[in-house]
């Protein structure tokens, strides 16, 4: 599985061994980790000899799971605008220099056209980059938008770019007809485990109505897999319409979306009481309903639907989907025992078809300070599920001390319901209270990162980047006024998860790293923070010990690609089978509380570790899996 190689790579990122500048200022937070500078305005354009420098259009960085950071940039020569491009870092490359791609006015791969500017890029788990780009073509019908994949690995082909599709090309639509791709309103492309790339929001030319989802296969075939106006597989006369935002897609090539349903047959089987639903689309089963308006909620107290006062509102938020096939959403309820006090909730529909109520309106918040309210209203774009099945969400509050009206909460199968923070809460460093919470990013370690506005008293406010983990709670990573990267932070920017642009486009990855932008001495500076991970500390306790060994032995042989990480496994998440690599991680690092030597030398096992190693080698059983 190459886990030892992955440790050394993480160590290199943490210690700033990229050829990029490790920030020399005192770390502005109590959270253990290291800041690395990626780029700033005024830096020379990578590889350029023209004197071009990065200009004020430096975008906030996005982050891939391997530590690749990607961001757009504008350039200037002698103060004059000189085009734009896409920059990315490769944490595995020797020296780790920035790579520039999609640079205007360079030619596109198929020659017919030139780049104008990249848009909506994303860093893939394998280190490659996906991005859209505005393009200029000699034939307008064959220009305007394109989709591109960039080789992001350290190799002779680093930066090599392939065009996947462009507006004006053709695709096979419903019924086998060919239509031109207009790419109007295109959202961020996403790649899944099969290698298929999904492009959301394309509008096809011709007579097809509404937004369309396209799939580009590894062989280059462009397929239409969903369009507004499509019939449900089991109900040919029922047409899905009113799709307000983009579908979600997972590694099983499953799409999940909210939609309204119209009955084109005139039979009356669809009416205002059952015309909204959560839908899934698979290659095997087509488009089908999994949760529908009018359906009873799991506990029997009410049904999904709008109360009369909000009859024209939306019953469900857009669902979020994980790689196991679970999905999460907030919903309005009608016919409940408490009326308006308990008429909404946050729910999880599991891959096996079961439906769980995670929280209801009127429930007490953790600790009993206030009750939940406005779960549907607060949950739009902000009810997110990860691959462990944990759900992070915004919720309104009523009757809370200090007049707090909303907060961020987390439901896990292990810990149940926890509070991340709320309006009016004291910031972790003790100076000021939270007066505004921005949208969050959420990873598979149940960690969150988000911007908050801090009320410092009087008329003063500051922006802070906050981090939450189940092990350490809420921490201030950096805030205005901190010394960082050779100056004082005057503003902060962070890319939270934007579900309408694809669920993986944010500044937090599954290694717990956080990429963000700070304004320092009038310059825009992109930075990467990496936590001090301890190899072998799988449960995140801060030391490699018995609990980590138990996680390995009690889950020996499990396929984490199929089942996800075991419950309680929060650090150095396993990939594939749990086997000798994970066991070595515990035994070679037994008792460690710090990172290993970057030269790659393994810690010499203490006598207790040697005896454990021998015992583990002789162990042949497989206890019950803990989840």
C-alpha positions as CSV (number, residue, x, y, z in Angstrom):
1,X,0.0,0.0,0.0
2,X,3.0,2.3,0.2
3,X,2.1,3.7,3.6
4,X,5.7,4.4,4.6
5,X,6.2,6.4,1.4
6,X,3.0,8.3,2.2
7,X,4.3,9.2,5.7
8,X,7.5,10.6,4.3
9,X,5.5,12.7,1.9
10,X,3.3,14.0,4.6
11,X,6.4,14.8,6.6
12,X,7.9,16.7,3.8
13,X,4.7,18.8,3.5
14,X,4.6,19.5,7.2
15,X,8.3,20.5,7.3
16,X,8.0,22.7,4.2
17,X,10.4,20.7,2.1
18,X,9.1,21.8,-1.3
19,X,11.4,24.5,-2.4
20,X,8.5,26.7,-1.2
21,X,9.1,29.0,1.8
22,X,8.4,27.7,5.2
23,X,6.9,30.6,7.1
24,X,9.4,31.9,9.6
25,X,7.0,33.9,11.8
26,X,5.9,32.4,15.1
27,X,2.9,30.1,14.5
28,X,-0.1,32.3,15.3
29,X,-2.1,29.6,17.1
30,X,-1.9,26.9,19.7
31,X,-2.8,24.2,17.0
32,X,0.3,22.1,16.3
33,X,1.3,22.4,12.7
34,X,3.4,24.3,10.2
35,X,2.6,27.0,7.7
36,X,4.1,27.0,4.2
37,X,3.8,29.9,1.7
38,X,2.6,28.8,-1.8
39,X,2.6,32.1,-3.7
40,X,2.0,35.8,-3.4
41,X,1.3,38.8,-5.5
42,X,4.5,40.1,-7.0
43,X,6.1,36.7,-7.3
44,X,7.5,36.0,-10.8
45,X,5.5,34.0,-13.2
46,X,6.8,30.4,-13.1
47,X,9.1,29.7,-16.0
48,X,8.7,33.1,-17.5
49,X,11.6,35.2,-18.8
50,X,9.4,38.2,-19.8
51,X,9.3,39.7,-16.3
52,X,5.7,38.9,-15.7
53,X,4.6,38.7,-12.1
54,X,1.5,37.4,-10.3
55,X,-1.1,40.2,-10.0
56,X,-4.0,41.1,-7.7
57,X,-6.2,38.4,-9.3
58,X,-4.5,35.6,-7.3
59,X,-7.4,33.3,-6.4
60,X,-7.9,31.5,-3.0
61,X,-6.3,28.0,-3.1
62,X,-8.2,24.7,-3.4
63,X,-6.6,21.5,-2.0
64,X,-6.4,17.9,-3.0
65,X,-6.0,15.0,-0.7
66,X,-2.3,14.5,-1.6
67,X,-1.5,18.1,-0.7
68,X,-1.8,19.5,-4.2
69,X,-2.9,23.1,-4.1
70,X,-4.5,24.8,-7.2
71,X,-5.4,28.4,-7.8
72,X,-5.9,30.8,-10.6
73,X,-3.8,33.9,-11.1
74,X,-3.6,37.0,-13.3
75,X,-0.3,38.4,-14.5
76,X,1.2,41.8,-15.2
77,X,4.3,43.1,-17.0
78,X,5.5,46.5,-16.0
79,X,2.1,47.2,-14.5
80,X,0.1,46.2,-17.6
81,X,-2.3,43.2,-17.6
82,X,-0.7,40.1,-19.3
83,X,-3.3,37.3,-19.2
84,X,-4.2,34.6,-16.7
85,X,-3.5,31.0,-15.9
86,X,-3.8,28.2,-13.4
87,X,-1.0,27.4,-10.9
88,X,-0.6,24.2,-8.9
89,X,1.9,22.7,-6.5
90,X,2.9,19.0,-6.4
91,X,4.0,18.0,-2.9
92,X,5.8,15.0,-4.3
93,X,7.9,16.8,-6.9
94,X,11.6,17.5,-6.3
95,X,11.8,21.1,-5.2
96,X,8.0,21.4,-5.4
97,X,8.0,24.4,-7.7
98,X,4.8,25.9,-9.0
99,X,3.5,24.7,-12.4
100,X,1.6,27.0,-14.7
101,X,-1.0,25.7,-17.1
102,X,-4.0,27.0,-19.1
103,X,-2.1,30.2,-19.6
104,X,-3.6,32.8,-21.9
105,X,-3.1,33.2,-24.8
106,X,-1.5,29.8,-25.2
107,X,-3.1,27.4,-27.7
108,X,-5.5,24.8,-26.5
109,X,-4.5,21.1,-27.0
110,X,-6.6,20.6,-30.2
111,X,-4.9,23.7,-31.8
112,X,-8.2,25.4,-32.7
113,X,-8.4,28.1,-30.1
114,X,-6.5,29.9,-27.3
115,X,-7.0,30.0,-23.6
116,X,-8.6,33.1,-22.1
117,X,-8.9,32.3,-18.4
118,X,-9.4,29.1,-16.3
119,X,-12.5,28.7,-14.2
120,X,-13.7,26.3,-11.4
121,X,-10.6,24.2,-11.1
122,X,-10.4,21.2,-8.7
123,X,-7.5,19.0,-7.4
124,X,-8.2,15.3,-7.8
125,X,-7.3,12.7,-5.2
126,X,-4.7,11.3,-7.6
127,X,-2.9,14.6,-7.9
128,X,-4.3,15.6,-11.3
129,X,-6.2,18.8,-12.0
130,X,-9.6,19.3,-13.6
131,X,-10.6,22.7,-14.8
132,X,-12.9,24.6,-17.1
133,X,-11.5,27.4,-19.3
134,X,-12.9,30.2,-21.3
135,X,-11.4,29.9,-24.8
136,X,-11.3,31.9,-28.0
137,X,-11.7,30.1,-31.3
138,X,-11.5,31.0,-34.9
139,X,-14.9,29.4,-35.2
140,X,-17.3,30.8,-32.6
141,X,-19.5,27.6,-32.8
142,X,-16.5,25.6,-31.7
143,X,-15.3,27.8,-28.9
144,X,-16.2,29.7,-25.7
145,X,-15.9,26.9,-23.1
146,X,-13.6,23.9,-22.6
147,X,-13.0,21.1,-20.0
148,X,-9.4,20.1,-19.4
149,X,-7.4,17.5,-17.3
150,X,-3.9,18.4,-16.3
151,X,-1.2,15.9,-15.3
152,X,-0.3,17.1,-11.8
153,X,2.3,14.4,-10.9
154,X,6.0,14.9,-10.7
155,X,7.1,13.4,-14.0
156,X,8.3,14.4,-17.5
157,X,4.7,15.1,-18.4
158,X,3.9,17.4,-15.4
159,X,1.5,20.0,-16.7
160,X,0.5,18.0,-19.8
161,X,-3.1,19.0,-20.7
162,X,-5.8,17.0,-22.4
163,X,-9.1,18.5,-23.7
164,X,-12.1,16.5,-22.6
165,X,-14.9,18.4,-24.2
166,X,-15.8,21.9,-25.5
167,X,-18.9,23.8,-26.4
168,X,-19.8,23.1,-30.0
169,X,-18.8,19.4,-29.7
170,X,-21.5,16.7,-30.0
171,X,-22.9,14.3,-27.5
172,X,-25.5,11.4,-27.7
173,X,-28.6,12.7,-25.9
174,X,-31.8,11.0,-24.9
175,X,-33.2,8.9,-27.8
176,X,-29.8,8.7,-29.5
177,X,-29.9,12.1,-31.1
178,X,-26.7,14.2,-31.4
179,X,-26.7,17.7,-29.8
180,X,-24.2,20.4,-29.5
181,X,-22.9,21.2,-26.0
182,X,-23.5,24.8,-25.0
183,X,-21.9,24.6,-21.5
184,X,-24.0,27.5,-20.3
185,X,-23.9,27.8,-16.5
186,X,-21.3,25.0,-16.3
187,X,-20.3,23.9,-12.8
188,X,-17.1,22.4,-11.7
189,X,-16.1,19.1,-13.3
190,X,-15.6,16.1,-11.1
191,X,-13.8,12.8,-11.7
192,X,-14.8,9.6,-9.9
193,X,-12.9,6.3,-9.2
194,X,-13.9,4.8,-12.6
195,X,-12.1,7.6,-14.4
196,X,-15.3,9.1,-15.6
197,X,-15.5,12.9,-15.5
198,X,-18.9,14.5,-14.8
199,X,-19.6,18.1,-16.0
200,X,-22.7,19.6,-14.4
201,X,-24.9,22.3,-15.7
202,X,-24.2,22.0,-19.4
203,X,-27.2,23.1,-21.6
204,X,-27.5,21.2,-24.8
205,X,-28.3,22.9,-28.1
206,X,-31.4,21.9,-30.0
207,X,-34.7,21.2,-28.3
208,X,-33.6,19.5,-25.0
209,X,-34.9,21.6,-22.0
210,X,-33.1,22.5,-18.8
211,X,-29.7,21.8,-17.3
212,X,-27.8,18.6,-18.3
213,X,-25.2,16.4,-16.7
214,X,-22.6,15.1,-19.1
215,X,-20.2,12.2,-18.5
216,X,-16.8,11.9,-20.3
217,X,-15.4,8.4,-20.2
218,X,-11.7,7.6,-20.1
219,X,-12.0,6.7,-23.8
220,X,-13.2,10.2,-24.6
221,X,-16.9,9.4,-25.2
222,X,-19.2,12.2,-24.1
223,X,-22.6,11.0,-22.8
224,X,-25.7,12.7,-21.4
225,X,-26.6,11.0,-18.2
226,X,-29.3,13.4,-16.8
227,X,-31.3,16.3,-18.1
228,X,-34.1,18.3,-16.6
229,X,-37.3,17.0,-18.1
230,X,-36.2,13.4,-18.0
231,X,-38.7,10.7,-17.0
232,X,-38.4,8.5,-13.9
233,X,-37.4,5.0,-14.9
234,X,-40.4,3.3,-13.1
235,X,-42.9,6.0,-14.1
236,X,-42.4,7.0,-17.7
237,X,-44.9,9.8,-17.6
238,X,-43.4,11.5,-14.6
239,X,-40.9,14.1,-15.6
240,X,-38.2,15.5,-13.3
241,X,-37.9,19.3,-13.5
242,X,-37.1,22.3,-11.3
243,X,-33.6,21.1,-10.5
244,X,-32.2,24.2,-8.7
245,X,-28.6,23.2,-8.4
246,X,-26.2,20.6,-9.5
247,X,-26.5,16.8,-8.8
248,X,-23.9,15.1,-6.5
249,X,-21.9,12.2,-7.8
250,X,-19.9,9.5,-6.0
251,X,-17.2,6.9,-6.9
252,X,-20.0,4.4,-7.8
253,X,-21.2,6.7,-10.7
254,X,-24.3,7.4,-8.7
255,X,-26.0,10.8,-9.0
256,X,-28.2,12.3,-6.3
257,X,-30.4,15.4,-6.7
258,X,-33.5,17.2,-5.5
259,X,-36.2,17.6,-8.1
260,X,-39.8,18.5,-8.7
261,X,-41.9,16.0,-10.7
262,X,-44.6,16.8,-13.3
263,X,-47.1,14.3,-14.6
264,X,-47.2,14.6,-18.4
265,X,-50.0,12.0,-18.7
266,X,-52.6,14.1,-17.0
267,X,-53.6,11.2,-14.8
268,X,-53.5,13.3,-11.6
269,X,-51.2,10.8,-9.8
270,X,-48.7,13.7,-9.2
271,X,-50.1,16.7,-7.3
272,X,-48.8,19.4,-4.9
273,X,-48.7,16.9,-2.1
274,X,-46.1,14.6,-3.7
275,X,-44.4,16.5,-6.4
276,X,-41.0,16.9,-4.7
277,X,-38.4,14.3,-4.0
278,X,-34.8,13.2,-3.5
279,X,-33.7,11.1,-6.5
280,X,-30.8,8.8,-7.4
281,X,-29.6,7.9,-10.8
282,X,-27.5,4.8,-11.6
283,X,-26.6,3.1,-14.8
284,X,-28.4,-0.1,-13.7
285,X,-31.7,1.5,-12.4
286,X,-31.9,4.8,-14.2
287,X,-33.5,7.8,-12.4
288,X,-35.7,6.8,-9.4
289,X,-37.2,8.3,-6.3
290,X,-35.7,7.4,-2.9
291,X,-37.5,9.9,-0.6
292,X,-40.7,11.6,-1.7
293,X,-43.0,14.3,-0.4
294,X,-45.8,12.8,1.6
295,X,-43.6,10.0,2.9
296,X,-43.7,9.5,6.7
297,X,-40.6,10.5,8.6
298,X,-38.8,7.6,10.3
299,X,-40.2,8.2,13.8
300,X,-43.8,8.5,12.5
301,X,-44.2,12.1,13.8
302,X,-45.3,13.8,10.6
303,X,-44.5,13.5,6.9
304,X,-42.2,15.2,4.5
305,X,-44.1,18.2,3.1
306,X,-44.8,21.9,3.3
307,X,-47.1,23.4,5.9
308,X,-49.9,25.5,4.3
309,X,-48.1,28.8,5.1
310,X,-45.1,27.8,3.0
311,X,-46.9,25.8,0.3
312,X,-44.7,27.2,-2.4
313,X,-41.4,26.6,-0.6
314,X,-39.0,23.7,-1.1
315,X,-39.5,20.6,1.0
316,X,-36.0,19.2,0.8
317,X,-32.5,20.7,0.6
318,X,-30.3,19.5,-2.2
319,X,-28.9,16.1,-0.9
320,X,-25.2,15.4,-0.4
321,X,-23.9,12.0,-1.3
322,X,-20.9,10.0,0.0
323,X,-19.0,7.2,-1.7
324,X,-20.8,4.5,0.3
325,X,-24.1,5.6,-1.2
326,X,-25.5,7.4,1.9
327,X,-27.0,10.8,1.5
328,X,-28.0,13.6,3.9
329,X,-30.5,16.4,3.6
330,X,-32.7,18.8,5.7
331,X,-36.4,18.7,5.1
332,X,-39.7,20.4,6.0
333,X,-42.4,18.3,7.7
334,X,-46.1,18.6,8.0
335,X,-48.7,17.0,10.4
336,X,-46.3,16.9,13.3
337,X,-47.4,16.7,16.9
338,X,-45.6,20.0,17.8
339,X,-46.8,22.0,14.9
340,X,-44.3,24.7,14.0
341,X,-42.0,23.7,16.9
342,X,-40.9,20.4,15.4
343,X,-41.8,20.7,11.6
344,X,-38.3,20.2,10.2
345,X,-35.3,18.0,10.6
346,X,-31.9,16.7,9.3
347,X,-32.0,13.2,7.9
348,X,-29.7,10.5,6.5
349,X,-30.8,8.0,3.9
350,X,-28.4,5.0,4.1
351,X,-27.1,3.0,1.2
352,X,-29.3,0.0,2.4
353,X,-32.4,2.1,1.9
354,X,-33.0,2.8,5.6
355,X,-33.8,6.4,6.7
356,X,-32.4,7.9,10.0
357,X,-33.6,11.1,11.8
358,X,-30.4,12.8,13.0
359,X,-32.1,15.8,14.6
360,X,-35.6,17.4,14.7
361,X,-36.8,20.9,15.2
362,X,-37.6,21.3,18.9
363,X,-34.8,19.0,20.1
364,X,-32.4,20.4,22.6
365,X,-29.0,21.4,21.3
366,X,-26.1,19.5,22.9
367,X,-25.7,20.6,26.5
368,X,-29.4,21.7,26.6
369,X,-28.7,25.4,25.8
370,X,-31.5,26.2,23.3
371,X,-33.6,24.2,20.9
372,X,-33.1,23.6,17.2
373,X,-35.2,25.5,14.7
374,X,-35.1,26.6,11.1
375,X,-33.2,23.4,10.1
376,X,-34.4,23.6,6.5
377,X,-33.7,27.3,6.0
378,X,-30.2,27.1,7.6
379,X,-29.5,23.8,5.8
380,X,-29.4,25.0,2.2
381,X,-25.9,24.4,0.8
382,X,-24.8,23.6,4.4
383,X,-25.9,20.0,5.2
384,X,-22.9,17.8,4.2
385,X,-22.1,14.1,4.6
386,X,-18.7,12.6,4.5
387,X,-17.5,9.0,3.7
388,X,-17.8,7.9,7.3
389,X,-21.5,8.8,7.3
390,X,-21.0,11.8,9.6
391,X,-23.1,14.8,8.9
392,X,-22.2,18.5,9.5
393,X,-24.9,21.1,9.3
394,X,-26.0,24.6,10.2
395,X,-29.1,24.9,12.5
396,X,-31.1,27.8,13.9
397,X,-31.5,28.0,17.7
398,X,-34.3,29.4,19.9
399,X,-34.2,30.1,23.6
400,X,-30.4,29.9,23.8
401,X,-28.4,31.9,26.4
402,X,-26.9,35.2,25.2
403,X,-29.5,35.4,22.4
404,X,-27.6,33.0,20.0
405,X,-29.6,32.3,17.0
406,X,-27.6,29.7,15.0
407,X,-24.6,27.4,15.0
408,X,-22.7,24.6,13.4
409,X,-23.3,21.0,14.6
410,X,-21.9,17.6,13.8
411,X,-23.6,14.1,14.0
412,X,-21.3,11.0,14.1
413,X,-22.2,7.4,14.6
414,X,-19.7,7.2,17.4
415,X,-20.3,10.4,19.4
416,X,-23.9,11.2,18.4
417,X,-24.6,15.0,18.2
418,X,-21.9,17.5,19.0
419,X,-21.7,21.3,18.8
420,X,-18.9,22.8,16.8
421,X,-19.7,26.4,17.7
422,X,-22.5,29.0,17.7
423,X,-23.0,32.7,17.3
424,X,-22.0,34.4,20.6
425,X,-19.5,31.7,21.6
426,X,-16.1,32.8,22.8
427,X,-13.3,32.2,20.3
428,X,-10.8,29.6,21.3
429,X,-8.0,32.1,22.1
430,X,-10.4,33.9,24.5
431,X,-10.4,37.3,22.7
432,X,-13.9,38.2,21.4
433,X,-17.1,36.4,20.5
434,X,-18.3,35.0,17.2
435,X,-20.8,37.3,15.4
436,X,-20.9,35.6,12.0
437,X,-20.2,32.1,10.7
438,X,-19.3,31.5,7.0
439,X,-19.9,28.2,5.2
440,X,-17.6,25.3,6.2
441,X,-15.4,22.7,4.6
442,X,-15.8,19.1,6.0
443,X,-13.5,16.1,5.6
444,X,-13.5,12.4,6.2
445,X,-11.8,12.8,9.6
446,X,-14.9,14.7,10.9
447,X,-12.9,17.9,10.8
448,X,-14.3,21.3,9.8
449,X,-12.7,24.6,8.7
450,X,-14.4,27.9,8.2
451,X,-14.1,31.7,8.5
452,X,-15.8,33.6,11.3
453,X,-16.2,37.3,12.2
454,X,-15.1,38.0,15.7
455,X,-16.6,40.8,17.7
456,X,-13.8,42.2,19.8
457,X,-15.9,44.7,21.7
458,X,-17.1,48.2,21.0
459,X,-17.2,48.6,17.2
460,X,-14.3,46.4,16.4
461,X,-14.5,43.1,14.4
462,X,-11.8,40.7,13.0
463,X,-11.9,37.8,10.7
464,X,-10.5,34.4,11.9
465,X,-10.0,31.0,10.3
466,X,-11.2,28.4,12.7
467,X,-10.6,24.6,12.7
468,X,-12.6,21.9,14.5
469,X,-11.6,18.3,15.2
470,X,-13.3,15.8,17.4
471,X,-10.0,15.2,19.3
472,X,-9.0,18.8,20.0
473,X,-12.3,20.7,19.6
474,X,-12.4,24.2,18.2
475,X,-9.1,26.1,17.5
476,X,-8.1,29.4,16.0
477,X,-5.8,28.7,13.2
478,X,-5.1,32.4,12.3
479,X,-6.8,35.7,12.7
480,X,-6.4,39.3,11.7
481,X,-3.6,41.0,13.5
482,X,-1.4,37.8,13.7
483,X,2.2,37.9,12.6
484,X,2.6,35.6,9.6
485,X,4.7,35.3,6.4
486,X,6.8,38.4,7.2
487,X,4.0,40.7,8.1
488,X,0.7,41.2,9.8
489,X,-2.5,39.6,8.6
490,X,-5.1,42.2,7.6
491,X,-7.7,39.9,5.9
492,X,-8.4,36.2,5.3
493,X,-10.1,34.2,2.6
494,X,-11.0,30.5,2.6
495,X,-12.8,28.3,0.1
496,X,-15.7,26.5,1.9
497,X,-17.6,23.6,0.3
498,X,-19.9,25.0,-2.4
499,X,-22.3,22.2,-3.2
500,X,-23.5,23.9,-6.4
501,X,-19.9,23.8,-7.7
502,X,-19.1,20.2,-6.7
503,X,-18.6,18.8,-3.2
504,X,-14.8,18.5,-3.4
505,X,-13.9,22.1,-4.2
506,X,-12.6,23.5,-0.9
507,X,-9.5,24.3,1.1
508,X,-9.6,21.3,3.5
509,X,-8.4,17.9,2.6
510,X,-8.6,14.4,4.2
511,X,-5.1,14.7,5.6
512,X,-6.3,17.6,7.7
513,X,-4.4,20.2,5.8
514,X,-5.9,23.7,5.2
515,X,-5.1,26.0,2.3
516,X,-6.2,29.7,2.6
517,X,-5.3,33.2,1.5
518,X,-4.1,36.0,3.7
519,X,-3.7,39.7,2.9
520,X,-0.3,40.7,4.4
521,X,1.3,44.2,3.8
522,X,-1.0,44.8,0.9
523,X,-0.1,41.5,-0.8
524,X,-2.4,38.4,-1.4
525,X,-0.5,35.4,0.0
526,X,-1.6,31.8,-0.5
527,X,-0.6,29.5,2.4
528,X,-0.9,25.9,3.4
529,X,-1.2,24.7,7.0
530,X,-0.3,21.1,7.8
531,X,-1.0,19.4,11.2
532,X,1.7,17.6,13.0
533,X,0.4,14.1,12.2
534,X,1.9,11.2,14.1
535,X,2.3,8.1,11.8
536,X,0.6,5.1,13.4
537,X,-1.6,7.3,15.7
538,X,-4.7,6.1,13.9
539,X,-7.2,7.1,16.6
540,X,-5.8,10.6,17.0
541,X,-5.0,10.3,20.7
542,X,-1.7,12.0,20.3
543,X,0.4,8.8,20.9
544,X,0.8,5.5,19.1
545,X,-0.5,3.0,21.7
546,X,-2.9,0.1,22.4
547,X,-5.9,1.8,20.9
548,X,-4.2,2.0,17.5
549,X,-3.1,-1.6,17.6
550,X,-6.7,-2.6,18.5
551,X,-8.0,-0.7,15.5
552,X,-5.7,-2.7,13.2
553,X,-6.3,-6.1,14.6
554,X,-10.1,-5.8,15.1
555,X,-10.5,-4.7,11.5
556,X,-7.8,-6.9,9.8
557,X,-8.5,-7.6,6.2
558,X,-11.3,-5.1,5.8
559,X,-11.6,-3.4,2.4
560,X,-11.7,0.3,3.2
561,X,-12.3,1.3,-0.4
562,X,-15.6,-0.5,-0.2
563,X,-16.6,0.0,3.4
564,X,-14.9,3.3,4.4
565,X,-12.5,3.7,7.4
566,X,-13.5,1.9,10.6
567,X,-15.2,3.8,13.3
568,X,-12.6,5.6,15.5
569,X,-9.9,5.6,12.8
570,X,-9.3,9.4,12.3
571,X,-5.7,9.8,11.3
572,X,-3.6,8.4,8.4
573,X,-6.8,6.9,6.9
574,X,-6.1,3.5,5.4
575,X,-6.5,2.8,1.7
576,X,-7.6,-0.7,0.4
577,X,-7.1,-3.6,2.7
578,X,-6.1,-3.2,6.3
579,X,-3.0,-5.4,6.4
580,X,0.7,-5.5,7.3
581,X,1.3,-1.9,6.3
582,X,-1.1,-0.6,9.0
583,X,0.4,-3.1,11.5
584,X,3.9,-1.8,10.7
585,X,2.6,1.7,11.2
586,X,1.8,0.9,14.8
587,X,4.8,-1.3,15.7
588,X,7.5,0.8,14.1
589,X,6.2,3.9,15.8
590,X,5.0,2.5,19.2
591,X,5.0,5.2,21.9
592,X,5.8,8.0,19.4
593,X,4.4,11.4,20.0
594,X,6.3,13.2,17.2
595,X,7.0,12.9,13.5
596,X,9.7,10.5,12.3
597,X,13.1,11.5,11.0
598,X,12.6,13.0,7.5
599,X,15.6,11.0,6.3
600,X,13.3,8.0,6.4
601,X,14.9,6.1,9.3
602,X,12.3,4.2,11.3
603,X,12.2,4.5,15.0
604,X,13.9,1.6,16.7
605,X,11.1,-0.4,18.4
606,X,11.2,-0.4,22.2
607,X,11.2,-3.9,23.8
608,X,7.4,-3.8,24.3
609,X,7.0,-3.0,20.6
610,X,9.2,-5.9,19.6
611,X,7.1,-8.3,21.8
612,X,3.9,-6.9,20.3
613,X,5.3,-7.4,16.8
614,X,6.0,-11.0,17.6
615,X,2.6,-11.5,19.1
616,X,0.9,-9.8,16.1
617,X,2.9,-12.0,13.7
618,X,1.5,-15.1,15.4
619,X,-2.0,-13.7,15.6
620,X,-4.4,-15.4,13.2
621,X,-7.9,-14.5,14.3
622,X,-10.1,-11.8,13.1
623,X,-12.3,-10.3,15.9
624,X,-15.6,-8.5,15.2
625,X,-15.3,-5.4,13.1
626,X,-16.1,-2.2,15.0
627,X,-18.1,0.5,13.3
